[in-house]
Amino acid sequence: MLSKPLSVQEKINKLVSLYEKDLLKEALIEAKSLANQYPNVSVIYNIYGIINLALGNWDQSVICFSKAIKLNPAYAEAHYNLGIAQDSLERLEEAILSYTKAIELKPNYPKFYEGLIRLLTFYNPEKPNLNPCVIANKLLQTINYSYVSNKQISDDDVVTFFQRCNNIILENINNFNVNETEIFRSNTVDLKCERHFKVFNTFNAIPEYCFGCYKVQIGLRNVMELFKLYFVFDKLNLKNNNPRKCMLEMRPEVSGDYKGYIYCFSLNEANEIQNQLTTILNKKINKNISITVKRGCSEFGIAYPQYKKINQNNGQLMKYNEEWRSKEKFIDDKLAKRDQSKQRVLRNNLPGATVCDILTMSNWLVYAKIMGDLSYKKIIKKIPISPVIEKKVYDLLSKRKKDLSPSPD
């Protein structure tokens, strides 16, 4: 008895299954076949484009998404995906237009805003655009804040800055939240942290690269000091323009609430930056700021306590385990299914405030209120509602409380 032929939807479901299983080469062949069989089905071209995105075939993905849009001009997801492809090809003005078109078609879909807001941390569009996020970002970029190298940053400096910026947000994109808790000032060096954590999370193995990775960690006492560190990091002039971030500590197994990190490429560089930063923070914030040099990520030191111990004189106490090399190769072979030579170009962040920065700062204030850090009241009286962040913080508190509870006998 002959089996019943698969319907178009069943064939699409099979294609999606191949993609979700990371069988990208097989999915690409199937997508091409389906596009030939059903040249007027827009969703097939959208999936075809997504597969090409995953493989780093940016130009081909643009062709696929453009075809999907030609078949269905109101296809918001295809406009958004086209923006990702254009973004990857450095066609940034076109990417802005694609993202904003997706938002216009589907204004209540947060993912579309997140793509646009992320791009606006790196790029100021040259062409006029009526999207509220673009307008707000341009206005925020005009906000200057008081920063004199030998003068302490006052609480009033923070209050004035945030109130001016928050007013721009409220006037243009009120009632929109992001889930971010970190503000970056990045450069064009790819630290490949996502790859390294794949190795660690899969095999509990620390990648060889991470044995030469050091960070300067800044521990802060309250959210007001975190805002002040943001000012410092935005203006900080380092010889190698090291990537850095201000953040909330959202890992339940790691102590502290407010932190800053500067990523370094050697122990000597970390020591030099620690000394430079100590002088700056003593002047700009206060002399009680904790500034330490750490090796790699906290998760590695928790799993292997010897890893986090730093020897300033000779070689480090924990060396790379050669048995881990095959584990790294396994992950790299798996990642090689995606063309790593065609990864996105990394960019420097724009200096000054962006929409993403200010929305993230609002999350800092939500965190401070829940944690009982009353310094937030100096910055803002009425805390914005951010359900996702509130849930994350309450979940964090619950996990920390559970970890501190005594074990039953």
C-alpha positions, -999 to 999 in steps of 0.1 A, spaced: 0 0 0 14 34 -10 20 59 18 1 92 16 22 120 2 33 146 27 14 179 27 33 212 23 30 219 60 44 184 69 73 191 46 79 224 63 78 208 97 104 182 85 126 211 73 123 229 107 131 197 125 164 194 105 173 230 114 165 225 151 187 194 152 215 215 138 216 194 107 222 225 87 238 211 55 209 186 52 184 214 59 199 236 32 195 209 6 159 203 17 151 240 17 164 245 -18 143 215 -30 111 229 -13 117 263 -27 118 248 -62 87 227 -56 67 256 -40 80 289 -54 51 309 -41 52 299 -4 68 327 15 74 308 47 97 283 29 119 312 17 120 326 52 132 293 66 156 289 37 170 323 47 173 314 84 193 283 75 216 304 53 220 328 83 231 300 105 257 289 79 270 324 75 258 327 39 247 363 44 242 373 7 222 342 0 200 348 31 193 383 18 180 368 -14 158 344 4 143 369 28 137 394 0 119 367 -20 97 359 11 89 396 14 81 399 -23 56 371 -19 42 386 13 50 422 19 34 421 54 56 392 66 71 409 97 94 381 106 110 381 71 117 418 74 133 413 108 154 384 95 164 405 65 176 431 90 199 405 107 214 395 73 220 432 63 234 439 97 259 410 93 269 424 59 275 459 74 246 473 54 235 491 85 212 517 70 192 490 53 192 469 85 177 498 104 149 501 78 142 464 79 140 463 117 118 493 118 95 479 91 91 447 111 82 468 142 57 488 121 40 455 110 41 439 144 45 466 170 38 444 200 66 419 193 95 426 217 122 406 197 120 431 169 127 460 192 156 442 208 173 437 174 170 474 166 180 486 200 211 463 199 222 478 166 217 513 179 243 507 206 269 505 178 255 527 150 238 561 146 216 560 114 223 588 89 189 587 72 158 602 88 137 576 106 104 581 125 107 550 146 105 560 183 136 540 193 157 556 166 144 591 176 151 584 213 186 571 206 195 602 186 183 624 214 202 604 241 234 607 221 232 645 226 231 642 264 264 652 280 272 646 316 297 662 339 330 644 338 361 662 348 392 640 352 403 653 387 368 659 401 346 634 420 314 623 403 286 636 426 252 620 433 237 650 417 256 643 384 240 609 383 205 622 391 206 649 365 219 626 338 194 598 345 164 621 348 172 638 315 177 605 298 147 588 314 125 617 303 135 610 267 126 573 271 92 582 287 84 607 259 92 583 231 91 546 241 72 544 274 62 510 287 90 491 269 115 470 288 146 450 279 159 420 298 195 433 300 213 437 333 248 445 318 261 475 299 291 469 277 317 490 261 331 465 236 359 466 210 364 445 179 382 416 197 362 384 197 367 367 231 347 337 219 331 334 254 301 315 240 323 289 225 344 286 257 313 281 278 300 254 254 332 235 262 329 240 299 292 233 302 294 202 281 325 186 296 333 206 327 366 214 310 382 248 310 394 258 275 431 265 270 424 301 260 409 308 294 442 300 312 456 332 298 424 353 305 424 377 333 399 403 345 400 434 367 369 431 389 354 462 406 330 455 435 305 482 443 284 488 474 252 502 459 235 511 426 246 548 428 282 536 426 273 514 397 260 545 378 292 563 386 313 534 373 293 536 340 305 572 337 341 561 342 339 531 318 323 553 291 353 577 293 380 553 303 411 555 280 430 522 279 460 514 257 443 484 241 407 497 245 399 466 266 363 454 266 345 462 298 310 461 314 290 473 344 265 447 356 242 432 382 254 399 397 226 376 386 245 343 393 232 327 425 264 309 432 285 341 430 286 367 457 281 404 453 254 426 438 270 453 416 302 448 396 324 460 368 348 439 348 376 448 324 388 419 302 426 416 299 449 394 278 477 388 303 484 390 341 508 419 335 481 439 316 455 432 344 480 444 370 487 476 351 450 483 346 442 476 382 468 503 392 455 528 367 419 522 377 427 525 414 439 560 409 409 569 388 383 554 411 398 570 442 392 603 426 360 598 407 340 576 432 357 570 465 387 552 481 366 522 494 361 506 460 372 470 458 395 464 428 409 430 423 425 408 396 407 376 388 416 347 365 389 337 340 353 333 348 339 327 383 322 295 372 356 280 364 370 289 398 340 273 416 345 240 397 383 241 401 394 262 431 431 260 421 423 277 388 414 310 405 445 312 426 469 337 410 507 334 414 522 368 408 558 355 406 560 323 387 537 300 367 501 296 378 492 268 402 467 251 378 478 243 343 458 233 313 448 196 313 459 181 279 431 156 281 407 185 276 421 192 241 399 165 225 369 179 243 376 213 227 380 197 193 347 180 196 330 214 202 349 231 175 340 203 150 304 207 160 306 245 156 323 240 122 290 230 108 284 268 108 309 286 87 330 303 114 349 324 88 317 343 81 308 354 117 295 389 121 319 418 122 324 431 158 321 468 164 330 494 190 301 506 211 290 542 207 302 564 235 275 581 255 240 571 264 219 548 242 183 534 245 197 501 256 219 517 283 190 537 298 166 508 298 192 486 314 198 512 341 160 511 348 165 474 355 194 482 378 170 504 398 143 477 400 170 453 413 182 479 439 147 484 452 140 446 456 174 441 473 167 469 498 194 492 484 179 526 493 204 546 472 180 541 443 157 567 458 182 594 451 181 586 414 143 580 408 112 582 430 89 560 409 105 527 398 94 515 364 75 482 361 96 455 346 79 421 352 107 399 336 135 415 357 114 414 388 108 377 384 146 371 377 155 390 409 130 372 431 141 339 416 177 349 423 169 357 459 151 324 463 180 304 450 205 323 472 183 318 502 180 281 494 218 278 491 223 294 525 197 271 542 213 244 565 212 209 551 189 185 570 207 161 593 
